[in-house]
Amino acid sequence: MDTLQLLMEGFAGALTWQNLLWVIIGCVLGTAVGVMPGLGSSMAVALLLPVTFSLEPTAAFIMFSGVYFGGLFGDSTMGILMNTPGQASAIASTFEGHKMALAGRAAQALATAAIGAFVGGFIASIVVVFLAPALADFSTSFGPAEFFALAVFAFVATSSVVTDNAVKGLASLFIGLGIAVIGVDGVSGAPRFTLDSPNLFDGISLVTVTVAVLALGEVIYVACLERHIKGGSIIKPKGRPWLSRRELREAAPAWARGTAIGLPFGVIPAGGSEIPTFLAYGLEKRLDARRRNPMFGRGAIRGLAAPEAAGNSTTGMAMGALLALGLPISATAAIMLAAFRQYGLQPGPLLFERAPDLVWALLASFFIAMIVLLILNLPFAMLWAKLLLIPRPYLYAGITLFCALGIYATSGSTFDLLMLLGVGLVGFLMRAVDFPLAPLIIGMVLGPLAETSLRDAAMSSNGDFGVLVQGPISLILYGLLLVVLLLAVRSRIVARKRERERVEELAGV
């Protein structure tokens, strides 16, 4: 069946009043959580994960898509108005966005961010519509060895390449893998790391871990640092919440370049949209340096437009990689993969065959979410900032209560509440010592896939593990991983050399 016809059927499903309502609710919740400093789309999705199990799958994932994109909008809003980005993906936007706000152009900065996010996300959604089915067809050639290579690629890329400290990244990954293997082994029936407790025979719920690490751990961390957090002042946007023709001409090339940079990172397990946003910002800064009148450092509109488009195009493409390959490139995507599994669905080629109504309604909802978010953010950005008036003790107490109610509602077990607290303390300690959280989530989500694929490959070859490196796809994935590792090592060596030269120069002065 033609792709456009399938998409039209998806719109017919997504534009029912019930699903349209869930899109709007997801966009509102995602933006509201993203606006609050320290929170973000990953926490919003984690908190809503237990709640949505009472919903029909299509409605649940449509709402998740709104939360996912809405969190990015909210992150940028506070980065611009308070110089306090909600997540790392919004850091690059604050460099010039906050300077625009300080120069009295906060309204134009918010408009630039909203339109840039719309352009990047909308173009990415178009690419996903036509690319995801092709990726799904390609993934039908994947066997156990190829899926194991894909999981290894995701493990190494997210834990050692993206993080500043490879040791901490790998340690976080192994914590996630360790949690994933707790429970009764499905093949041998032997209990593993259960401490002879019947409560652990079924393993530790992924929902419990994601809510504990991303939400409860953050609450404990913020509570411990409350006295040391200095509240910034909010810059109130004044003037027109739209861009002039001159500003549009200035921003349009940056939106296009940012989108082009962000698209490939949506299918690369590189930790999410942090890298493409910084790459887009760096490119615009280099191009600006060649101009007669450089604007960077004084509120350059291109320095805000490019990262916003890059971040949202990466997020849009990440959804395509998740649906077609079952490959999460960030913690938020990993949570959504967990949600699919909770509904008994496995993203990949079979998803397009077994649940086409869900897939195409979800793809159609991406376009709807972009339009809804543009309407919510262009005129009402300052209303979101008023959420900061909520006292932090009340806000985080409410989040804690919501965590506990959500977990208890899904399991009805007090043991899961104790597990929530225990894993939440682990998440707090990881934040305190600067351990990345994304490798833990991805390790727990992809760990069972890697284990199953390794076993299947070994059994099909009578114990010959050489089968793991025999297929062309496996060799290509391992080759790409080697190239990525070499480039990462080279960049860190160059960075250390420059830092050493800078120190020596300062010492000489």
C-alpha positions in Angstrom: 0.0 0.0 0.0 1.2 3.5 -0.8 3.0 5.4 2.0 0.8 8.5 1.6 -2.3 6.4 1.7 -1.2 4.8 4.9 -0.3 8.2 6.4 -3.8 9.5 5.5 -5.3 6.5 7.3 -3.0 7.4 10.2 -4.4 11.0 10.2 -7.9 9.6 10.2 -7.1 7.7 13.4 -5.1 10.5 15.0 -7.7 13.2 14.4 -10.5 11.5 16.3 -11.5 13.7 19.1 -10.2 11.3 21.7 -6.7 11.0 20.2 -6.5 14.7 19.4 -7.3 15.4 23.1 -4.4 13.1 24.1 -2.1 14.9 21.7 -3.0 18.3 23.3 -2.7 16.8 26.9 0.7 15.4 26.1 2.0 18.7 24.6 0.7 20.7 27.6 2.2 18.3 30.1 5.5 18.0 28.3 5.9 21.7 28.0 4.9 22.3 31.6 7.4 19.8 32.9 10.2 21.0 30.5 9.7 24.6 31.7 10.8 23.7 35.2 14.6 23.8 35.7 16.1 20.4 36.4 13.1 18.5 34.9 12.6 17.6 31.3 10.9 15.3 28.8 12.6 12.1 30.2 11.1 12.8 33.6 7.7 13.6 32.2 7.6 10.3 30.2 8.8 8.3 33.2 6.2 9.8 35.5 3.4 9.2 32.9 4.5 5.6 32.1 2.5 3.9 34.9 -0.5 6.1 34.4 -0.9 5.3 30.7 -1.3 1.6 31.2 -5.1 2.2 31.6 -5.2 3.8 28.1 -5.6 2.1 24.8 -2.1 1.7 23.2 -2.6 4.2 20.3 -3.8 6.9 22.7 -0.9 6.3 25.1 1.8 6.6 22.5 0.2 9.6 20.9 0.3 11.3 24.3 3.9 10.2 24.8 4.9 11.8 21.4 3.3 15.1 22.6 5.2 14.8 25.9 8.5 14.0 24.1 8.4 17.0 21.8 6.8 19.3 24.3 9.6 18.7 26.8 12.1 20.1 24.3 10.0 23.3 23.8 9.8 23.8 27.6 13.6 23.2 28.1 14.4 26.0 25.6 11.9 28.4 27.1 13.6 28.5 30.5 17.1 28.4 28.9 16.2 31.7 27.1 14.4 33.4 29.9 16.5 32.3 32.9 19.7 30.9 31.4 18.7 27.6 33.1 18.1 24.9 30.5 15.9 22.0 31.6 18.1 19.4 29.9 21.5 19.2 28.3 19.9 19.3 24.8 18.9 22.9 25.4 22.3 24.2 26.6 23.5 25.3 23.2 20.3 27.4 22.7 21.0 29.4 25.9 24.3 30.9 24.6 22.7 33.3 22.2 19.1 32.9 23.2 19.7 34.3 26.7 21.8 37.2 25.3 18.8 38.0 23.0 16.6 38.1 26.0 19.0 40.4 27.9 19.0 42.7 24.9 15.3 43.1 25.2 14.5 40.6 22.4 13.1 37.8 24.6 9.9 37.6 22.6 11.8 37.3 19.4 14.1 34.6 20.9 11.1 32.5 22.0 9.6 32.9 18.6 12.9 31.8 17.0 13.1 28.8 19.2 9.4 27.8 18.6 9.6 28.1 14.8 13.0 26.4 14.7 11.7 23.5 16.7 8.7 23.3 14.5 10.8 23.3 11.3 13.2 20.7 12.6 10.5 18.4 14.0 8.2 18.8 11.0 10.9 18.0 8.4 12.1 15.1 10.5 8.5 13.7 10.7 8.3 13.9 6.9 11.6 12.0 6.6 10.5 9.4 9.1 7.2 8.7 7.3 9.2 7.7 4.2 12.3 6.3 5.8 10.9 4.2 8.7 9.1 1.6 6.4 12.4 1.2 4.4 14.3 0.8 7.7 11.8 -1.8 8.9 12.2 -3.7 5.6 16.0 -3.6 6.0 15.8 -4.8 9.5 14.1 -8.0 8.4 17.6 -9.1 7.3 18.7 -8.9 10.9 19.3 -12.2 12.7 20.5 -12.9 16.3 24.1 -11.9 15.5 23.0 -8.6 13.9 20.8 -7.7 16.8 23.6 -8.5 19.2 26.0 -6.3 17.2 23.3 -3.5 17.2 22.9 -3.8 21.0 26.7 -3.7 21.5 27.0 -0.6 19.3 24.3 1.1 21.4 26.0 0.1 24.6 29.4 1.3 23.7 28.3 4.5 21.9 26.1 5.7 24.7 28.4 4.8 27.6 31.9 5.5 26.5 31.7 7.9 23.5 29.0 10.4 24.5 29.9 10.7 28.2 32.9 12.8 29.4 34.2 10.0 31.5 34.2 6.6 29.8 34.7 4.7 33.1 31.6 6.2 34.7 29.6 5.6 31.5 30.6 2.0 31.4 29.9 1.6 35.1 26.4 3.0 34.6 25.9 0.6 31.8 26.9 -2.4 33.9 24.5 -1.3 36.7 21.7 -1.3 34.1 22.8 -4.7 32.8 23.0 -6.1 36.3 19.5 -5.0 37.1 18.2 -6.5 33.8 19.5 -10.0 34.7 17.8 -10.2 38.1 15.0 -12.8 38.2 14.3 -16.3 36.9 16.2 -17.2 33.7 13.6 -17.8 31.0 15.7 -20.6 29.4 17.1 -22.6 32.3 14.6 -21.7 34.9 17.4 -20.9 37.4 16.9 -17.9 39.7 19.6 -15.2 39.2 20.6 -12.7 41.9 17.3 -13.0 43.6 18.7 -13.5 47.2 16.0 -16.3 47.5 13.3 -13.6 47.6 10.1 -14.6 45.7 9.5 -10.9 45.1 12.5 -10.8 42.8 11.7 -13.9 40.8 10.0 -11.8 38.1 12.9 -9.3 38.1 12.8 -5.6 38.8 10.2 -3.7 36.8 11.6 -1.4 34.2 8.8 1.1 35.1 10.0 1.1 38.7 13.6 1.7 37.6 12.9 4.5 35.2 10.6 6.4 37.6 13.0 5.9 40.5 16.2 6.9 38.6 14.8 9.8 36.5 12.2 11.2 38.8 12.7 10.2 42.5 16.5 10.4 42.3 16.2 13.9 40.8 13.8 15.0 43.7 16.2 13.7 46.4 19.2 15.4 44.6 17.4 18.8 44.3 16.3 18.5 47.9 19.8 18.0 49.1 21.0 21.0 47.0 18.1 23.3 47.7 20.1 25.7 49.9 22.8 26.0 47.3 20.6 26.7 44.4 20.4 30.4 43.5 17.2 31.4 41.9 17.7 33.3 38.7 15.5 36.2 37.6 13.0 35.7 34.8 13.3 38.1 31.9 9.8 39.1 30.9 9.3 39.1 27.1 8.1 42.4 25.7 7.1 43.4 22.2 6.0 41.3 19.2 6.0 37.5 19.6 6.8 37.0 16.0 9.8 37.6 13.6 10.2 40.4 11.1 11.0 39.6 7.4 14.6 40.5 8.1 14.8 38.2 11.1 13.2 35.4 9.1 15.7 35.8 6.3 18.5 35.7 8.9 17.2 32.6 10.7 16.0 30.5 7.8 19.4 29.3 6.6 20.3 28.4 10.2 17.1 26.4 10.6 17.9 24.5 7.4 21.5 23.8 8.4 20.5 22.8 11.9 17.8 20.4 10.6 20.3 18.8 8.2 22.8 18.3 11.0 20.3 16.8 13.4 18.6 14.3 11.1 21.5 11.7 10.9 21.9 11.7 14.7 18.4 10.4 15.0 19.5 7.0 14.0 22.9 7.0 15.7 23.1 5.9 19.4 25.0 9.0 20.4 23.1 9.9 23.6 20.3 12.1 22.1 20.3 15.6 20.7 23.2 17.1 22.8 25.9 16.5 20.1 24.0 17.8 17.1 22.8 21.0 18.9 26.4 21.8 19.8 27.6 21.0 16.3 24.9 23.2 14.8 25.9 26.0 17.1 29.6 25.6 16.4 29.0 25.7 12.6 26.9 28.9 12.8 29.6 30.5 15.0 32.3 29.7 12.5 30.2 31.1 9.6 29.4 34.2 11.7 33.1 34.8 12.2 33.6 35.3 8.5 31.0 38.1 8.3 31.9 41.8 8.3 29.8 42.4 11.4 29.9 39.2 13.6 26.9 38.9 15.9 27.8 36.0 18.1 28.2 37.0 21.7 25.6 39.8 21.3 22.5 37.7 20.7 22.9 36.2 17.3 19.5 34.8 16.0 21.3 32.1 14.0 23.0 30.9 17.2 19.6 30.1 18.6 17.8 29.0 15.4 20.3 26.2 14.4 20.4 24.3 17.8 16.6 24.4 18.1 16.1 22.9 14.6 18.9 20.4 15.2 17.5 19.1 18.5 14.0 18.6 17.3 15.0 17.0 14.0 17.1 14.5 16.0 14.2 13.8 18.3 11.9 13.2 15.3 14.3 10.9 13.6 14.9 9.1 16.9 11.2 8.1 16.9 11.7 6.6 13.4 14.7 4.6 14.6 12.7 3.4 17.6 9.8 2.3 15.5 11.7 0.6 12.7 14.7 -0.9 14.4 13.7 -0.9 18.1 16.9 1.1 18.8 16.7 3.8 21.5 19.2 6.6 21.1 18.4 8.4 24.4 17.0 7.7 27.8 13.6 9.1 26.8 13.5 6.8 23.7 14.5 3.9 25.9 11.5 4.6 28.2 9.2 4.6 25.2 10.7 1.3 24.1 9.9 0.0 27.6 6.3 1.3 27.2 5.9 -0.6 23.9 7.0 -3.8 25.7 4.6 -3.3 28.5 1.9 -3.3 25.9 3.3 -6.6 24.4 4.6 -4.8 21.3 8.2 -5.0 20.0 9.3 -2.1 17.7 10.8 -3.3 14.5 9.6 -4.7 11.2 6.9 -6.8 12.8 5.4 -3.8 14.4 4.5 -2.3 11.0 2.7 -5.6 10.1 1.1 -6.4 13.4 0.0 -2.9 14.5 -0.2 -0.7 11.4 -3.0 1.3 12.8 -1.0 2.3 15.8 2.2 3.0 13.9 0.7 5.3 11.3 -1.6 7.1 13.8 1.5 7.7 15.9 3.5 9.0 12.8 0.6 11.3 11.9 0.4 12.5 15.5 4.0 13.9 15.1 2.7 16.5 12.6 -0.2 17.3 14.8 2.0 17.7 17.9 4.3 20.1 16.0 1.4 22.4 15.1 -0.2 22.2 18.6 3.2 23.1 20.2 3.7 26.0 17.8 0.3 27.4 18.8 1.0 26.8 22.5 4.4 28.4 22.5 4.3 31.4 20.2 1.7 33.4 22.1 1.8 31.7 25.5 5.5 31.2 26.4 5.3 33.6 29.3 2.4 31.8 30.8 4.6 28.7 31.1 7.2 30.7 33.0 4.6 31.4 35.7 4.9 27.7 36.7 8.2 28.7 38.4 6.1 30.5 41.0 5.2 27.1 42.5 7.3 26.7 45.6 9.9 24.0 45.1 9.0 22.0 48.3 5.4 21.6 47.1 6.4 20.8 43.5 8.9 18.1 44.4 6.6 16.7 47.2 3.9 16.4 44.5 6.3 14.6 42.1 7.3 12.1 44.9 3.7 11.4 45.7 2.9 10.9 42.0 5.9 8.5 41.7 4.6 6.3 44.5 1.0 6.3 43.4 2.0 5.5 39.8 4.1 2.5 40.9 1.6 1.2 43.4 -1.3 1.5 40.9 0.6 -0.7 38.4 1.6 -3.5 40.8 -0.3 -3.1 44.0 2.8 -4.3 45.8 4.5 -2.6 48.8 7.7 -4.3 47.8 7.8 -2.3 44.6 7.4 0.9 46.7 10.5 -0.1 48.7 12.3 -1.0 45.5 11.3 2.5 44.2 13.0 4.1 47.2 16.1 1.9 47.0 16.6 2.5 43.3 15.8 6.2 43.7 18.7 6.4 46.3 21.0 4.8 43.7 19.9 7.4 41.1 20.6 10.1 43.6 24.1 8.7 44.4 24.8 8.5 40.6 23.9 12.1 40.2 25.9 13.2 43.2 29.1 11.5 41.7 28.3 12.6 38.2 27.5 9.3 36.7 25.4 9.4 33.5 21.9 7.9 33.7 21.2 7.2 30.0 23.5 4.2 29.8 21.8 2.6 32.8 18.4 2.9 31.2 19.6 1.7 27.8 21.5 -1.2 29.4 18.4 -2.3 31.2 16.2 -2.0 28.1 18.5 -3.6 25.6 20.2 -6.0 28.0 17.5 -8.8 27.5 17.7 -8.3 23.7 21.5 -8.7 23.8 21.3 -11.8 26.0 18.6 -13.5 23.9 20.4 -12.7 20.7 23.7 -14.0 22.0 22.1 -17.2 23.1 20.2 -17.7 19.9 23.3 -17.1 17.8 25.4 -19.5 19.9 22.7 -22.2 19.8 22.2 -21.9 16.0 26.0 -22.4 15.5 26.5 -25.2 18.1 28.4 -23.0 20.4 30.6 -21.3 17.8 30.8 -17.6 18.8 32.5 -16.8 15.5 29.0 -16.5 14.0 28.8 -13.1 15.7 31.3 -11.6 13.3 30.5 -13.5 10.1 27.6 -11.6 8.6 28.2 -8.4 6.5 25.8 -6.3 8.7 27.6 -7.4 11.9 31.0 -6.5 10.4 29.7 -3.1 9.2 28.3 -2.3 12.7 31.5 -3.3 14.5 33.5 -1.4 11.9 31.4 1.7 12.5 31.8 1.3 16.2 35.6 1.1 15.8 35.6 4.3 13.7 33.4 6.1 16.3 35.7 5.0 19.1 38.8 6.2 17.3 37.2 9.6 16.5 36.2 9.9 20.1 39.7 9.1 21.4 41.2 11.5 18.9 38.9 14.4 19.9 39.7 13.9 23.6 43.4 13.8 22.9 43.2 17.0 20.9 41.1 18.6 23.7 43.6 17.7 26.4 46.4 19.0 24.2 44.7 22.3 23.8 44.0 22.5 27.5 47.6 21.8 28.3 48.7 24.4 25.8 46.3 26.9 27.4 47.6 26.2 30.9 51.2 26.5 29.7 50.4 29.8 28.0 48.7 31.2 31.2 51.7 30.0 33.3 54.1 31.7 30.9 52.1 34.9 31.2 
